């Protein structure tokens, strides 16, 4: 069974890759809950943006009050649809606090 789950998770996976506060010291950002990680593992879901961009540090959300950037909008897939994925891109955004993600 192919599954695709995408959206604003309001949490990050990796503190080093998915968060930036421009050098300011801030409290730790919320990571995906253990229950969420367990479901992702059970369903063999993969963070496809990270799979195709393993070393990139790009963000989907900007918090003006905290002056921080995070990647909290994610696309998780499993099965054959992962192999058919050609491209996933975080697009620029000028009118909202979240950046759109394009999947091809």
C-alpha positions as CSV (number, residue, x, y, z in Angstrom):
1,X,0.0,0.0,0.0
2,X,1.4,3.4,-1.0
3,X,1.0,6.2,1.5
4,X,1.8,9.9,1.3
5,X,1.4,12.1,4.3
6,X,2.3,15.8,4.0
7,X,1.7,19.0,5.9
8,X,2.7,21.2,8.8
9,X,4.0,18.9,11.5
10,X,4.9,21.8,13.9
11,X,8.1,19.8,14.8
12,X,11.4,19.1,13.3
13,X,13.3,15.8,12.7
14,X,16.9,17.0,13.1
15,X,18.1,20.0,15.2
16,X,21.2,20.5,13.1
17,X,19.6,20.4,9.7
18,X,16.0,21.6,10.3
19,X,16.5,24.7,12.4
20,X,18.4,28.0,12.3
21,X,18.2,31.0,14.6
22,X,20.9,33.1,12.9
23,X,23.4,32.3,15.7
24,X,21.1,33.3,18.5
25,X,20.7,30.9,21.4
26,X,17.2,29.7,21.7
27,X,15.5,26.9,23.5
28,X,15.4,23.6,21.8
29,X,12.8,23.2,19.0
30,X,10.2,20.6,19.4
31,X,11.0,17.3,17.6
32,X,8.5,14.8,16.2
33,X,6.9,12.9,19.1
34,X,8.1,9.4,19.7
35,X,4.6,8.1,18.8
36,X,4.8,9.8,15.4
37,X,8.3,8.4,14.8
38,X,6.9,4.9,15.6
39,X,4.0,5.3,13.1
40,X,6.5,6.5,10.4
41,X,8.7,3.5,11.1
42,X,5.8,1.0,11.2
43,X,4.5,2.3,7.8
44,X,8.0,2.5,6.3
45,X,7.5,6.2,5.6
46,X,10.5,8.3,4.4
47,X,11.0,12.0,4.7
48,X,11.4,12.4,0.9
49,X,12.7,15.9,0.9
50,X,15.6,14.8,3.2
51,X,16.1,11.6,1.1
52,X,16.7,13.7,-2.1
53,X,18.5,16.5,-0.3
54,X,20.6,14.8,2.4
55,X,23.0,17.7,3.1
56,X,20.8,20.7,2.3
57,X,19.7,23.1,5.0
58,X,16.6,24.7,3.7
59,X,13.5,25.8,5.6
60,X,9.7,25.9,5.2
61,X,8.7,28.2,8.1
62,X,9.9,31.6,9.4
63,X,9.0,32.8,12.9
64,X,9.3,36.6,13.1
65,X,8.9,36.7,16.9
66,X,11.6,34.1,17.4
67,X,13.6,35.2,14.4
68,X,14.2,31.5,13.5
69,X,13.8,29.3,10.5
70,X,12.6,25.7,10.7
71,X,11.7,22.9,8.4
72,X,8.3,21.8,9.9
73,X,6.4,21.2,6.6
74,X,7.2,17.7,5.4
75,X,6.3,15.1,2.9
76,X,6.5,11.4,4.0
77,X,6.0,8.6,1.5
78,X,6.5,4.8,1.3
79,X,6.4,2.1,-1.4
80,X,6.7,2.6,-5.1
81,X,5.7,6.3,-5.0
82,X,9.1,7.0,-3.4
83,X,10.9,5.5,-6.4
84,X,8.7,7.4,-8.9
85,X,9.5,10.8,-7.2
86,X,11.6,12.9,-9.6
87,X,11.9,16.1,-7.6
88,X,10.8,17.8,-4.5
89,X,11.5,21.5,-4.0
90,X,10.9,24.1,-1.3
91,X,9.7,27.1,-3.2
92,X,10.2,30.8,-2.2
93,X,7.3,32.6,-0.6
94,X,6.6,36.3,-0.1
95,X,3.1,36.4,1.4
96,X,2.9,33.8,4.2
97,X,5.0,32.3,7.0
98,X,5.2,28.9,5.4
99,X,6.9,28.0,2.1
100,X,5.1,25.7,-0.4
101,X,6.7,22.4,-1.3
102,X,6.5,21.2,-5.0
103,X,6.5,17.5,-5.7
104,X,7.1,16.1,-9.2
